[in-house]
Amino acid sequence: MRPHDPRYNAHKLAEAPNIDAAVAYVATRSPVSNPYERYLNAERLGRAEMMQNSKKYFNPWETIHEANPQEILDRGEKVILPPLLIMQGELDDNVRPAVQEKFANSYRAAGGECQYELFAGCEHLWIDEPGPMTDRAHEMVKNFIAKHLRAQKLAA
């Protein structure tokens, strides 16, 4: 959402110092669209390891708000919003569907294209197991990528 922010470009690659690592589209499964809400959920569920991992990653702790995608949209920051696919398990208790749906709606309200797909009866790691829902997800990602590759070719 902020690929040109100087903080994210502090370490240049010697082989390609001017490379632009911005993405043209994003396909995700259960993304952490609101890390603070995920932390609070882990706290409610007593998941100490997940809470500790959040504290390690967001150090200093305040960065959990500064770098929070949902809060970035809520603050109305100037962002880049590539087309986004969110595939979410209906029974996911790690990254809750309501959190994802709110993010998808906020992303659209900010002017981004967001395809939100809820996978009925699926938990957090549902895509790890072969089956109809995993097959559906694979086809959805292929179609999403193909659509946006075609759009890039037309724009070029």
N, C-alpha and C positions, 0 to 999 in steps of 0.2 A: 504493500500500500504506500510505502515511502521509499522506493528503491534508490532515489537520488539523494537521500538524506546523508550528509557528510559522515555521520556516525556509522553508517553501514558501508561506507567506502573508505574507511581509514586504512585498511590493509590492501595495498595494491599488489597485483601479481606482476612479478618482474617480467614474465613472458608476455603479458598483455595488460599493461598499466591502464589503458583506456577502455577496457572491456566494459560493456553495459550488461549487467546481469539481470535487468528487468525482465519479467516474464510476460508473454503474450496472452496466456490463459492459465487457469489453475483448476485441477481436478483433485478433489480431496475426499477422504473418508473420515468422518468424525473429527474435523479439525478443532484445534483449541482456539475458538473464536473469541472466548472471553476467559483468559487464564485466571482472573480473580474469582469469577463465579465457579470455575472448576476447582479452585483451591477451597472455597467455602463448601462446595459439595463434598469434597474429600474430607473436610473437617466434620461435616454432619454425619458422614458414613464411617468415621473413625479410621480412615486410611492414612496412617501416619507416614508411610513411605512416600506416598504421592505428595503429601503436604511438604515433607522434607525436600523432595526433589524440586518442588516449586520454589522453596526458599533458597536452594542452591542456585537455581537458574536465574531467578530474579534477585540479584544482589548488586546494589542495594535493593531492598524490598519495594521501595516506591516505584521502581521501574515496572512492576507488575501492572501499574495503572498507566504509566507513560507509554508503554509498548503494547497495550491491550487493544486488539483490533476493534472490539465493540466500543470501547471508550473513545478510541480515535474517531470513529464515526459519530458517536454521541457528542463529541466536542466540536464537530464540524470542521475538522482539520482538512487542509488541502491534501488530497490523496490521489493516487492512480488506482483505478479499479478495473483490473483485467476481468474478462468473463470468468465466472466462478461456478464450479459444480461442487455441491455439498451432498454427499451420500451419508445418510444418518440412520443408524439402527433405532428402531422404535423403542426397544427395551434397554438402550444404553444408559447405564447409571454412572458412567465415568464422565462423558460429555453429554449432557441431557438434551433431548430433542427440542425442548422449549427454548433453550439457550441458542441452539442453532437456528431455529425458526426466527427468533428475534434478530439474530445477526443477518440472516438472509433478507429479512424485511428492511433492516437498516441499510444494508448494502444497496438494495434496489432504490430506496428513498434517496440515497446519496448519488444516484445516477448510474450505478453499476448493474451489469447483467448477472443475475444469480439464479441458477437452476438448483432448487432444493428438492431432494428426493428422500422420502422416508421409506425405510425398508421394514415392512411389517414383521413383527415377531423376532426381530434380530437384536442381538446384544452388541456390546462394544467391539469385539473382535470377530464379528460374524463373517467377515471376508476371508478369514484364515481357513475356513472349512469349505471344501468343494460342495457344490449344490446349486439349486436353481437361483438363489439370491446372489451368490457369488458370480454365477454366469451372467445374470442380469446386470450386475455392477460392471463386469468386464465389458459387456456390450455397450453400456451407457458411457463408459469412459472412452471407448473407441469412437463412438458416434460424436461425443463432445469434442474430442481432439480433431476428428476429421472435419467437423463443421467449422472449427476455428482456424484450421489450416487452410481450408477453402477461402474463408473470409480474408485471411492474410494475403493469399495469392491474388484475390480480386482487388485488394487495396493497393497492391504493389504496382 
